[in-house]
Amino acid sequence: MKKNKKILRNLLIIAIIIYIAFVFINQQETLNEYSKDTEELNQQIASEEVTNQELNQQKDNVNSLKFIEEMAREKLDMYHPNERVYRDQGM
């Protein structure tokens, strides 16, 4: 009887250790995935901040005469009076 209880207790201890190891490994994998996701999101945030700065600069330049002139030339095909515009018809 004592031998059976001792074997059962040892098996129970081994089973608990295996379960704890399994849970620990799964949690570590989950933490690694979360770390990777956090890193990717931080890179995305940095990229969006750069885009935001560029858009803020563009917003500040919208009222400048240079920007208005460039848009008039590019989008509306407008030019100064008596200005000659040459276009290459291409090949």
Secondary structure, DSSP 8 states (H G I E B T S, - for coil): -HHHHHHHHHHHHHHHHHHHHHHHHHHHHHHHHHHHHHHHHHHHHHHHHHHHHHHHHHHHHTTSHHHHHHHHHHHH----TT---------
